[in-house]
Amino acid sequence: MKTLPILLKKEFLQFRRNKLMPRLALLFPCMVILIIPLVATMDVQHVGVAIVDHDNSTLSHRISTSLDASALFSVTTAPTYADAMAMIENDRADVVLTLPRHLERNLLSGQPVAPDIAANGVNGIKGSIGSAYVMQAVGESLISATGRHVDSPSIVYRFNPTLDYRHFMIPALMTMLLIMLCGFMPALNMASEKETGTIEQINVTAVNPFTFILSKLIPYWIIGLVVISIGMAIGVAVYGLVPAGSLTAIYTASALFILVMSGIGILIANFSSTMTSSMFLMLFIVLIFILMSGLLTPIDSMPEWAQNITLAVPPRYFINIMRSVYLKATSINALIPDYAALALCALTSCTLAAITYSKRN
Amino acid sequence: MKAIEVVNLTKRFGDFTAVDSINFSVEQGEIFGFLGANGAGKTTAMRMLCGLSKPTSGRAVVAGFDVGTQTEMVKRRIGYMSQRFSLYEDLTVMENIMLYGGIYGVPKATLRERARQMGRRLDMTSDLQRLVADIPLGRKQRLAFSVSTIHRPEVVFLDEPTGGVDPIARRLFWEMIHEATGDGTTVFVTTHYMDEAEYCRRVSVMVDGQIRALGSPSELKQNFSISTMDEVFRALARNSLRSE
């Protein structure tokens, strides 16, 4: 253990002298948190609605006017359904709203009415969310036309009242940053020592393998915590997103999760002899982590077998903690199972990293 | 006491026998040349002696400890410099000294003193604060040797230490090795430069994983009734099955 400070000093000197790494560790998080929430938004706007009006009544005119008045829609009219479909094919419309003949008459005489909505499924999110918006807007017009007062369901989105996608996304982006930086950097570091042959010089000394692995883990642990801090600072400064929960909860989870990722990075490097092969393996794992952790798509909507697999995907616990703490102010106590799972993963990956690092073959 | 004692040392990788039951011993303070063509198994044998590779069978004792079972004890008593350059290029020479010396537990003040001596001896005092990457290869190799002995090991293993440098730099390197053995350090060196073999007190020639000849350069030349080590080497390597 006396050698740990000596090895750590070496790692920090090397990190500082590296031309790429310090910049990568600082600029990468800034760029991701500053730019990605602006471009990768899931808020649907500018839904192109093509209206085919077969009724041509006061009511049908009122429906188009009310849609047109909303900032969400840009409304055009089409003489026939075929024309409207052509507009969808040309990408000039996302949703076709067909108002059938006798719509007003049937509605006022109490008969069922059925406006028809067709949506473009190519851009699935815009199509489905857009058509839901249209349905809601048409429904409101129909109800008000009957003059009856109907209680429409009132929907309130708790914890993210405006359903601002950014509030959902920033914790996810910070998770992705940790996966990338804290996974790739130690793997690169170990593999490059193998490639240049300096690791032989270490292996031939009596250095303790655990001490050596610790000297590889600790620097990235610190870097990861800096990255998380940068991410949170930008979240507050630029998006006004202040974590609702405690910083202790966030840092505890981050500290554990960074260990998980760095451990995996070193484990991978232990089994690959070149940087190239370690990067390829890492990329594969990172991709699975990002897709299977509930970062992009909810775990609840995965098939059951896939949901079971996600139990072994460590970022799943981290992203759950981050979102709960960030948006709902959930306490550590309420998330004990997730923290425990993360701690277990951290212990496993770091132990495996140390055990599989063998000083001789 | 022998510095190195090897008995029936063998290493197999699957069906391939890289090192085939070799036997030899090295005296303390001796410069022992370990010769062989590429692929003859000398690096594998050396890696076993350094504790970097586990012997399949046989045994080897280095500096009084068994490399198979007392690996860490062996490692504390040896120095190692490999053909793939072994100093950290992005650290200064001084930082490398503090790193390696520190790992071996040599006190900082002692290391600084030894670094000063080393700078004077090699006439490289000004290089101590330079990044290793900025130092020419020949000087770098001499520095690497000095760093690998900064903890004053009993045995130093050098794996083709002078690859890629000119004869003058090689000569300087060997003069330095001779100086180092003055205080009793044993040097075990692999090389395929036959002129370097002449600097060794004894050499062994490895062919196809076996030691085919062992003795002082002059003995070997006499036995083969030829005048240079180069010809001795060629006479032995001619029958190699693993030749390139």
Boltz contact constraints between the chains, C-beta under 6 A:
constraints:
  - contact:
      token1: [A, 3]
      token2: [B, 103]
      max_distance: 6.0
  - contact:
      token1: [A, 6]
      token2: [B, 102]
      max_distance: 6.0
  - contact:
      token1: [A, 10]
      token2: [B, 99]
      max_distance: 6.0
  - contact:
      token1: [A, 13]
      token2: [B, 91]
      max_distance: 6.0
  - contact:
      token1: [A, 14]
      token2: [B, 90]
      max_distance: 6.0
  - contact:
      token1: [A, 17]
      token2: [B, 90]
      max_distance: 6.0
  - contact:
      token1: [A, 197]
      token2: [B, 84]
      max_distance: 6.0
  - contact:
      token1: [A, 198]
      token2: [B, 88]
      max_distance: 6.0
  - contact:
      token1: [A, 200]
      token2: [B, 82]
      max_distance: 6.0
  - contact:
      token1: [A, 201]
      token2: [B, 86]
      max_distance: 6.0
  - contact:
      token1: [A, 203]
      token2: [B, 52]
      max_distance: 6.0
  - contact:
      token1: [A, 204]
      token2: [B, 50]
      max_distance: 6.0
  - contact:
      token1: [A, 204]
      token2: [B, 80]
      max_distance: 6.0
  - contact:
      token1: [A, 205]
      token2: [B, 75]
      max_distance: 6.0
  - contact:
      token1: [A, 205]
      token2: [B, 103]
      max_distance: 6.0
  - contact:
      token1: [A, 206]
      token2: [B, 72]
      max_distance: 6.0
  - contact:
      token1: [A, 206]
      token2: [B, 75]
      max_distance: 6.0
  - contact:
      token1: [A, 206]
      token2: [B, 76]
      max_distance: 6.0
  - contact:
      token1: [A, 207]
      token2: [B, 103]
      max_distance: 6.0
  - contact:
      token1: [A, 360]
      token2: [B, 51]
      max_distance: 6.0
  - contact:
      token1: [A, 360]
      token2: [B, 52]
      max_distance: 6.0
  - contact:
      token1: [A, 360]
      token2: [B, 53]
      max_distance: 6.0
  - contact:
      token1: [A, 360]
      token2: [B, 54]
      max_distance: 6.0
  - contact:
      token1: [A, 361]
      token2: [B, 53]
      max_distance: 6.0
